[in-house]
Amino acid sequence: MWCIPKLNEEYIERMESLLEIYSRPVNPDEPLICMDEKSKQLLRDTRLALPMKSGKVKRTDYEYNRNGTRNIFLAVAPYEGKRFCSVTNRRTKKDFAQFIRELLMKHYPHTKKVHLVCDNLNTHFSSSFFKAFSRAEAKRLLKRI
């Protein structure tokens, strides 16, 4: 059980809350959205690949130049079979809040509530919305999550 933290009261409460959300009947008016992000390196080849020839596959050298990074936000609506992606230069609180705002406004403008499941990264909290938007806008968005 190396990957599971101490099974304290808070952990068990959060786990049970999450399991309860997943066990609810599907409700189109309150979609379930799972969200995460990942930072990826951008790599550039240092040499041209050798093209494929009859009987030989294309050959690519192992050397590369690091060409920066990008962040990939991905939200999945598992019961709807939908996914939403956004690539950003960084992974800040503002970037997270803006991704969720776009998700709510563009893809779920008519739903009253979205059940958003994400991990405990320091950007995944209500403070991100207050950092990114006016107090009134942050409250309006958070009311829908």
Backbone as JSON Lines, residues from 0, in Angstrom:
{"i":0,"aa":"M","n":[0.83,-1.2,0.0],"ca":[0.0,0.0,0.0],"c":[0.86,1.25,0.0]}
{"i":1,"aa":"W","n":[1.96,1.23,-0.76],"ca":[2.87,2.36,-0.8],"c":[2.23,3.61,-1.42]}
{"i":2,"aa":"C","n":[1.24,3.45,-2.28],"ca":[0.68,4.61,-2.96],"c":[-0.51,5.22,-2.21]}
{"i":3,"aa":"I","n":[-0.99,4.57,-1.2],"ca":[-2.12,5.09,-0.44],"c":[-1.6,5.75,0.83]}
{"i":4,"aa":"P","n":[-1.94,7.02,1.03],"ca":[-1.47,7.68,2.25],"c":[-2.13,7.06,3.48]}
{"i":5,"aa":"K","n":[-1.8,7.63,4.6],"ca":[-2.38,7.17,5.86],"c":[-3.91,7.17,5.77]}
{"i":6,"aa":"L","n":[-4.52,6.05,6.12],"ca":[-5.97,5.94,6.06],"c":[-6.6,6.59,7.29]}
{"i":7,"aa":"N","n":[-6.52,7.91,7.32],"ca":[-7.11,8.63,8.45],"c":[-8.57,8.98,8.13]}
{"i":8,"aa":"E","n":[-9.22,9.61,9.05],"ca":[-10.64,9.94,8.92],"c":[-10.91,10.82,7.7]}
{"i":9,"aa":"E","n":[-10.05,11.81,7.47],"ca":[-10.24,12.72,6.33],"c":[-10.13,11.95,5.0]}
{"i":10,"aa":"Y","n":[-9.14,11.07,4.9],"ca":[-8.95,10.29,3.67],"c":[-10.18,9.42,3.4]}
{"i":11,"aa":"I","n":[-10.65,8.72,4.41],"ca":[-11.79,7.83,4.25],"c":[-13.05,8.63,3.88]}
{"i":12,"aa":"E","n":[-13.23,9.79,4.49],"ca":[-14.38,10.63,4.19],"c":[-14.35,11.09,2.73]}
{"i":13,"aa":"R","n":[-13.18,11.52,2.26],"ca":[-13.05,11.96,0.86],"c":[-13.27,10.79,-0.1]}
{"i":14,"aa":"M","n":[-12.72,9.63,0.23],"ca":[-12.87,8.46,-0.61],"c":[-14.34,8.06,-0.72]}
{"i":15,"aa":"E","n":[-15.03,8.04,0.41],"ca":[-16.45,7.66,0.4],"c":[-17.29,8.69,-0.37]}
{"i":16,"aa":"S","n":[-16.93,9.95,-0.26],"ca":[-17.63,11.0,-0.99],"c":[-17.45,10.8,-2.5]}
{"i":17,"aa":"L","n":[-16.25,10.5,-2.9],"ca":[-15.97,10.26,-4.31],"c":[-16.71,9.03,-4.83]}
{"i":18,"aa":"L","n":[-16.69,7.96,-4.07],"ca":[-17.42,6.74,-4.46],"c":[-18.92,7.0,-4.57]}
{"i":19,"aa":"E","n":[-19.44,7.85,-3.7],"ca":[-20.86,8.19,-3.74],"c":[-21.18,8.96,-5.03]}
{"i":20,"aa":"I","n":[-20.3,9.86,-5.43],"ca":[-20.5,10.62,-6.67],"c":[-20.53,9.67,-7.86]}
{"i":21,"aa":"Y","n":[-19.59,8.74,-7.9],"ca":[-19.53,7.79,-9.02],"c":[-20.71,6.83,-9.05]}
{"i":22,"aa":"S","n":[-21.35,6.59,-7.93],"ca":[-22.46,5.63,-7.88],"c":[-23.81,6.26,-8.19]}
{"i":23,"aa":"R","n":[-23.87,7.57,-8.33],"ca":[-25.13,8.25,-8.63],"c":[-25.62,7.87,-10.03]}
{"i":24,"aa":"P","n":[-26.94,7.87,-10.21],"ca":[-27.46,7.64,-11.57],"c":[-27.03,8.78,-12.49]}
{"i":25,"aa":"V","n":[-26.86,8.47,-13.76],"ca":[-26.46,9.49,-14.72],"c":[-27.56,10.54,-14.81]}
{"i":26,"aa":"N","n":[-27.16,11.81,-14.72],"ca":[-28.1,12.93,-14.79],"c":[-27.54,13.97,-15.76]}
{"i":27,"aa":"P","n":[-28.14,14.1,-16.94],"ca":[-27.64,15.06,-17.93],"c":[-27.63,16.5,-17.43]}
{"i":28,"aa":"D","n":[-28.48,16.81,-16.44],"ca":[-28.52,18.16,-15.89],"c":[-27.4,18.42,-14.88]}
{"i":29,"aa":"E","n":[-26.74,17.35,-14.44],"ca":[-25.62,17.47,-13.5],"c":[-24.52,16.5,-13.94]}
{"i":30,"aa":"P","n":[-23.81,16.83,-15.03],"ca":[-22.81,15.9,-15.57],"c":[-21.61,15.7,-14.63]}
{"i":31,"aa":"L","n":[-21.03,14.53,-14.73],"ca":[-19.81,14.19,-14.0],"c":[-18.64,14.44,-14.94]}
{"i":32,"aa":"I","n":[-17.69,15.24,-14.5],"ca":[-16.5,15.56,-15.29],"c":[-15.27,15.22,-14.46]}
{"i":33,"aa":"C","n":[-14.38,14.44,-15.03],"ca":[-13.1,14.11,-14.39],"c":[-12.02,14.91,-15.1]}
{"i":34,"aa":"M","n":[-11.14,15.54,-14.36],"ca":[-10.18,16.46,-14.95],"c":[-8.79,16.24,-14.37]}
{"i":35,"aa":"D","n":[-7.79,16.36,-15.23],"ca":[-6.39,16.32,-14.79],"c":[-5.55,17.06,-15.8]}
{"i":36,"aa":"E","n":[-4.29,17.24,-15.48],"ca":[-3.37,17.9,-16.4],"c":[-2.02,17.21,-16.35]}
{"i":37,"aa":"K","n":[-1.22,17.46,-17.39],"ca":[0.1,16.85,-17.47],"c":[1.03,17.79,-18.2]}
{"i":38,"aa":"S","n":[2.22,17.95,-17.67],"ca":[3.25,18.74,-18.33],"c":[4.04,17.82,-19.26]}
{"i":39,"aa":"K","n":[4.3,18.28,-20.47],"ca":[5.04,17.47,-21.43],"c":[6.19,18.28,-22.02]}
{"i":40,"aa":"Q","n":[7.32,17.6,-22.23],"ca":[8.46,18.22,-22.9],"c":[8.19,18.3,-24.39]}
{"i":41,"aa":"L","n":[8.66,19.36,-25.01],"ca":[8.63,19.47,-26.46],"c":[10.04,19.15,-26.94]}
{"i":42,"aa":"L","n":[10.15,18.16,-27.8],"ca":[11.46,17.7,-28.26],"c":[11.62,17.97,-29.75]}
{"i":43,"aa":"R","n":[12.87,18.28,-30.13],"ca":[13.2,18.52,-31.53],"c":[14.33,17.58,-31.91]}
{"i":44,"aa":"D","n":[14.2,16.94,-33.05],"ca":[15.27,16.05,-33.52],"c":[16.52,16.86,-33.82]}
{"i":45,"aa":"T","n":[17.69,16.26,-33.6],"ca":[18.96,16.93,-33.92],"c":[19.47,16.5,-35.29]}
{"i":46,"aa":"R","n":[18.98,15.38,-35.79],"ca":[19.37,14.87,-37.1],"c":[18.12,14.45,-37.86]}
{"i":47,"aa":"L","n":[18.2,14.52,-39.17],"ca":[17.1,14.06,-40.0],"c":[16.98,12.54,-39.89]}
{"i":48,"aa":"A","n":[15.79,12.05,-39.88],"ca":[15.56,10.6,-39.85],"c":[15.95,10.01,-41.21]}
{"i":49,"aa":"L","n":[16.36,8.76,-41.17],"ca":[16.64,8.05,-42.42],"c":[15.32,7.48,-42.91]}
{"i":50,"aa":"P","n":[14.95,7.79,-44.15],"ca":[13.63,7.37,-44.62],"c":[13.51,5.85,-44.77]}
{"i":51,"aa":"M","n":[12.26,5.41,-44.8],"ca":[11.97,4.0,-44.99],"c":[12.4,3.6,-46.41]}
{"i":52,"aa":"K","n":[12.96,2.41,-46.51],"ca":[13.32,1.84,-47.81],"c":[12.76,0.44,-47.87]}
{"i":53,"aa":"S","n":[12.78,-0.13,-49.0],"ca":[12.28,-1.5,-49.15],"c":[13.02,-2.42,-48.19]}
{"i":54,"aa":"G","n":[12.28,-3.05,-47.3],"ca":[12.87,-3.97,-46.33],"c":[13.44,-3.31,-45.09]}
{"i":55,"aa":"K","n":[13.38,-1.97,-44.99],"ca":[13.92,-1.26,-43.82],"c":[12.92,-0.23,-43.32]}
{"i":56,"aa":"V","n":[12.77,-0.15,-42.01],"ca":[11.87,0.84,-41.41],"c":[12.56,2.19,-41.36]}
{"i":57,"aa":"K","n":[11.79,3.23,-41.18],"ca":[12.33,4.57,-40.97],"c":[13.17,4.54,-39.7]}
{"i":58,"aa":"R","n":[14.33,5.19,-39.72],"ca":[15.21,5.19,-38.55],"c":[15.39,6.62,-38.05]}
{"i":59,"aa":"T","n":[15.14,6.77,-36.75],"ca":[15.23,8.06,-36.09],"c":[16.29,7.99,-35.0]}
{"i":60,"aa":"D","n":[17.13,9.01,-34.93],"ca":[18.2,9.04,-33.94],"c":[17.64,9.27,-32.54]}
{"i":61,"aa":"Y","n":[18.35,8.84,-31.53],"ca":[17.89,8.99,-30.15],"c":[18.19,10.36,-29.58]}
{"i":62,"aa":"E","n":[19.07,11.13,-30.19],"ca":[19.4,12.46,-29.67],"c":[18.3,13.45,-30.01]}
{"i":63,"aa":"Y","n":[18.12,14.41,-29.11],"ca":[17.11,15.45,-29.33],"c":[17.54,16.71,-28.58]}
{"i":64,"aa":"N","n":[16.91,17.8,-28.95],"ca":[17.04,19.06,-28.21],"c":[15.74,19.31,-27.48]}
{"i":65,"aa":"R","n":[15.86,19.74,-26.24],"ca":[14.66,20.09,-25.48],"c":[14.16,21.43,-26.01]}
{"i":66,"aa":"N","n":[12.9,21.49,-26.3],"ca":[12.33,22.67,-26.95],"c":[11.2,23.27,-26.12]}
{"i":67,"aa":"G","n":[11.37,23.3,-24.8],"ca":[10.37,23.87,-23.91],"c":[9.39,22.82,-23.4]}
{"i":68,"aa":"T","n":[8.35,23.31,-22.75],"ca":[7.31,22.42,-22.23],"c":[5.95,23.05,-22.5]}
{"i":69,"aa":"R","n":[4.93,22.24,-22.41],"ca":[3.55,22.7,-22.47],"c":[2.75,21.89,-21.46]}
{"i":70,"aa":"N","n":[1.65,22.46,-21.06],"ca":[0.74,21.78,-20.15],"c":[-0.5,21.36,-20.92]}
{"i":71,"aa":"I","n":[-0.99,20.16,-20.64],"ca":[-2.2,19.65,-21.28],"c":[-3.26,19.46,-20.21]}
{"i":72,"aa":"F","n":[-4.35,20.22,-20.33],"ca":[-5.52,20.02,-19.49],"c":[-6.45,19.06,-20.23]}
{"i":73,"aa":"L","n":[-6.99,18.08,-19.52],"ca":[-7.94,17.16,-20.13],"c":[-9.09,16.92,-19.17]}
{"i":74,"aa":"A","n":[-10.29,17.14,-19.67],"ca":[-11.5,16.85,-18.9],"c":[-12.27,15.77,-19.65]}
{"i":75,"aa":"V","n":[-12.76,14.79,-18.92],"ca":[-13.49,13.68,-19.52],"c":[-14.86,13.58,-18.87]}
{"i":76,"aa":"A","n":[-15.88,13.46,-19.69],"ca":[-17.24,13.21,-19.23],"c":[-17.51,11.74,-19.54]}
{"i":77,"aa":"P","n":[-17.18,10.83,-18.61],"ca":[-17.2,9.4,-18.94],"c":[-18.56,8.85,-19.33]}
{"i":78,"aa":"Y","n":[-19.63,9.36,-18.75],"ca":[-20.96,8.84,-19.07],"c":[-21.49,9.38,-20.39]}
{"i":79,"aa":"E","n":[-20.88,10.45,-20.87],"ca":[-21.3,11.05,-22.14],"c":[-20.37,10.65,-23.28]}
{"i":80,"aa":"G","n":[-19.22,10.08,-22.95],"ca":[-18.25,9.74,-23.97],"c":[-17.6,10.96,-24.6]}
{"i":81,"aa":"K","n":[-17.43,12.02,-23.8],"ca":[-16.85,13.27,-24.31],"c":[-15.54,13.56,-23.6]}
{"i":82,"aa":"R","n":[-14.67,14.29,-24.29],"ca":[-13.44,14.78,-23.67],"c":[-13.14,16.17,-24.21]}
{"i":83,"aa":"F","n":[-12.52,16.97,-23.36],"ca":[-12.21,18.35,-23.69],"c":[-10.75,18.6,-23.33]}
{"i":84,"aa":"C","n":[-10.02,19.2,-24.25],"ca":[-8.57,19.36,-24.07],"c":[-8.17,20.8,-24.33]}
{"i":85,"aa":"S","n":[-7.16,21.24,-23.6],"ca":[-6.59,22.56,-23.82],"c":[-5.1,22.49,-23.52]}
{"i":86,"aa":"V","n":[-4.3,23.11,-24.37],"ca":[-2.85,23.15,-24.18],"c":[-2.47,24.57,-23.79]}
{"i":87,"aa":"T","n":[-1.73,24.69,-22.7],"ca":[-1.32,26.0,-22.21],"c":[0.2,26.04,-22.02]}
{"i":88,"aa":"N","n":[0.74,27.23,-21.94],"ca":[2.18,27.37,-21.72],"c":[2.58,26.95,-20.31]}
{"i":89,"aa":"R","n":[1.67,27.14,-19.36],"ca":[1.98,26.85,-17.95],"c":[0.82,26.12,-17.3]}
{"i":90,"aa":"R","n":[1.01,25.82,-16.02],"ca":[-0.02,25.14,-15.24],"c":[-0.22,25.92,-13.94]}
{"i":91,"aa":"T","n":[-0.74,27.11,-14.06],"ca":[-0.92,27.97,-12.9],"c":[-2.37,27.9,-12.4]}
{"i":92,"aa":"K","n":[-2.61,28.54,-11.28],"ca":[-3.98,28.62,-10.75],"c":[-4.91,29.3,-11.76]}
{"i":93,"aa":"K","n":[-4.42,30.36,-12.39],"ca":[-5.23,31.07,-13.37],"c":[-5.52,30.19,-14.59]}
{"i":94,"aa":"D","n":[-4.53,29.43,-15.03],"ca":[-4.74,28.54,-16.18],"c":[-5.81,27.5,-15.87]}
{"i":95,"aa":"F","n":[-5.75,26.93,-14.66],"ca":[-6.75,25.95,-14.24],"c":[-8.14,26.57,-14.22]}
{"i":96,"aa":"A","n":[-8.26,27.72,-13.58],"ca":[-9.57,28.38,-13.46],"c":[-10.12,28.74,-14.84]}
{"i":97,"aa":"Q","n":[-9.27,29.2,-15.73],"ca":[-9.73,29.56,-17.07],"c":[-10.17,28.32,-17.86]}
{"i":98,"aa":"F","n":[-9.49,27.2,-17.67],"ca":[-9.9,25.96,-18.33],"c":[-11.29,25.53,-17.84]}
{"i":99,"aa":"I","n":[-11.49,25.59,-16.54],"ca":[-12.79,25.19,-15.98],"c":[-13.88,26.16,-16.42]}
{"i":100,"aa":"R","n":[-13.56,27.44,-16.46],"ca":[-14.55,28.43,-16.93],"c":[-14.96,28.13,-18.36]}
{"i":101,"aa":"E","n":[-14.0,27.85,-19.22],"ca":[-14.31,27.52,-20.61],"c":[-15.16,26.25,-20.69]}
{"i":102,"aa":"L","n":[-14.83,25.28,-19.88],"ca":[-15.61,24.04,-19.83],"c":[-17.07,24.34,-19.47]}
{"i":103,"aa":"L","n":[-17.27,25.14,-18.44],"ca":[-18.62,25.49,-17.99],"c":[-19.37,26.34,-19.01]}
{"i":104,"aa":"M","n":[-18.72,27.35,-19.53],"ca":[-19.39,28.32,-20.4],"c":[-19.61,27.8,-21.82]}
{"i":105,"aa":"K","n":[-18.64,27.07,-22.34],"ca":[-18.7,26.63,-23.74],"c":[-19.4,25.28,-23.89]}
{"i":106,"aa":"H","n":[-19.08,24.34,-23.02],"ca":[-19.58,22.98,-23.2],"c":[-20.78,22.63,-22.31]}
{"i":107,"aa":"Y","n":[-20.95,23.35,-21.21],"ca":[-22.07,23.09,-20.3],"c":[-22.75,24.4,-19.86]}
{"i":108,"aa":"P","n":[-23.12,25.23,-20.82],"ca":[-23.68,26.54,-20.44],"c":[-25.05,26.46,-19.78]}
{"i":109,"aa":"H","n":[-25.79,25.39,-20.02],"ca":[-27.16,25.31,-19.51],"c":[-27.32,24.42,-18.29]}
{"i":110,"aa":"T","n":[-26.25,23.79,-17.84],"ca":[-26.37,22.94,-16.65],"c":[-26.23,23.8,-15.41]}
{"i":111,"aa":"K","n":[-27.01,23.46,-14.4],"ca":[-26.94,24.21,-13.14],"c":[-25.72,23.79,-12.33]}
{"i":112,"aa":"K","n":[-25.38,22.51,-12.4],"ca":[-24.3,21.98,-11.56],"c":[-23.46,20.98,-12.36]}
{"i":113,"aa":"V","n":[-22.15,21.06,-12.21],"ca":[-21.22,20.09,-12.78],"c":[-20.47,19.46,-11.62]}
{"i":114,"aa":"H","n":[-20.44,18.15,-11.58],"ca":[-19.68,17.44,-10.54],"c":[-18.27,17.24,-11.08]}
{"i":115,"aa":"L","n":[-17.34,18.03,-10.57],"ca":[-15.96,18.04,-11.05],"c":[-15.08,17.2,-10.13]}
{"i":116,"aa":"V","n":[-14.45,16.18,-10.69],"ca":[-13.55,15.32,-9.92],"c":[-12.13,15.61,-10.39]}
{"i":117,"aa":"C","n":[-11.28,16.01,-9.45],"ca":[-9.87,16.23,-9.76],"c":[-9.04,15.9,-8.52]}
{"i":118,"aa":"D","n":[-7.75,15.81,-8.71],"ca":[-6.87,15.46,-7.59],"c":[-6.63,16.67,-6.7]}
{"i":119,"aa":"N","n":[-5.72,16.54,-5.76],"ca":[-5.48,17.59,-4.77],"c":[-4.31,18.51,-5.11]}
{"i":120,"aa":"L","n":[-4.03,18.69,-6.38],"ca":[-2.98,19.62,-6.78],"c":[-3.31,21.0,-6.21]}
{"i":121,"aa":"N","n":[-2.29,21.76,-5.88],"ca":[-2.52,23.05,-5.22],"c":[-3.32,24.06,-6.06]}
{"i":122,"aa":"T","n":[-3.46,23.82,-7.34],"ca":[-4.26,24.73,-8.19],"c":[-5.74,24.36,-8.21]}
{"i":123,"aa":"H","n":[-6.1,23.18,-7.74],"ca":[-7.47,22.67,-7.86],"c":[-8.37,23.07,-6.69]}
{"i":124,"aa":"F","n":[-8.3,24.31,-6.3],"ca":[-9.1,24.78,-5.18],"c":[-9.79,26.09,-5.56]}
{"i":125,"aa":"S","n":[-10.79,26.46,-4.78],"ca":[-11.58,27.65,-5.08],"c":[-10.72,28.93,-5.14]}
{"i":126,"aa":"S","n":[-9.62,28.95,-4.42],"ca":[-8.76,30.14,-4.42],"c":[-8.26,30.47,-5.83]}
{"i":127,"aa":"S","n":[-8.14,29.46,-6.69],"ca":[-7.7,29.69,-8.07],"c":[-8.68,30.59,-8.82]}
{"i":128,"aa":"F","n":[-9.96,30.41,-8.56],"ca":[-10.98,31.2,-9.24],"c":[-10.93,32.66,-8.78]}
{"i":129,"aa":"F","n":[-10.68,32.86,-7.49],"ca":[-10.6,34.23,-6.97],"c":[-9.33,34.93,-7.45]}
{"i":130,"aa":"K","n":[-8.3,34.16,-7.75],"ca":[-7.06,34.73,-8.28],"c":[-7.23,35.1,-9.76]}
{"i":131,"aa":"A","n":[-8.04,34.33,-10.48],"ca":[-8.19,34.52,-11.92],"c":[-9.28,35.5,-12.31]}
{"i":132,"aa":"F","n":[-10.32,35.6,-11.5],"ca":[-11.5,36.38,-11.88],"c":[-11.91,37.34,-10.77]}
{"i":133,"aa":"S","n":[-12.86,38.2,-11.1],"ca":[-13.42,39.08,-10.07],"c":[-14.12,38.21,-9.04]}
{"i":134,"aa":"R","n":[-14.34,38.77,-7.87],"ca":[-15.01,38.02,-6.79],"c":[-16.39,37.53,-7.24]}
{"i":135,"aa":"A","n":[-17.14,38.38,-7.92],"ca":[-18.49,38.01,-8.37],"c":[-18.43,36.88,-9.39]}
{"i":136,"aa":"E","n":[-17.5,36.96,-10.34],"ca":[-17.37,35.91,-11.35],"c":[-16.91,34.6,-10.72]}
{"i":137,"aa":"A","n":[-15.96,34.66,-9.81],"ca":[-15.48,33.46,-9.13],"c":[-16.63,32.78,-8.38]}
{"i":138,"aa":"K","n":[-17.41,33.55,-7.66],"ca":[-18.55,32.98,-6.92],"c":[-19.58,32.37,-7.87]}
{"i":139,"aa":"R","n":[-19.84,33.05,-8.98],"ca":[-20.81,32.55,-9.96],"c":[-20.35,31.19,-10.53]}
{"i":140,"aa":"L","n":[-19.07,31.08,-10.86],"ca":[-18.56,29.83,-11.41],"c":[-18.55,28.72,-10.36]}
{"i":141,"aa":"L","n":[-18.08,29.05,-9.17],"ca":[-17.99,28.04,-8.1],"c":[-19.35,27.52,-7.69]}
{"i":142,"aa":"K","n":[-20.37,28.35,-7.82],"ca":[-21.72,27.92,-7.48],"c":[-22.18,26.77,-8.39]}
{"i":143,"aa":"R","n":[-21.6,26.69,-9.58],"ca":[-21.99,25.66,-10.56],"c":[-21.16,24.39,-10.44]}
{"i":144,"aa":"I","n":[-20.17,24.39,-9.57],"ca":[-19.3,23.21,-9.41],"c":[-19.64,22.5,-8.11]}
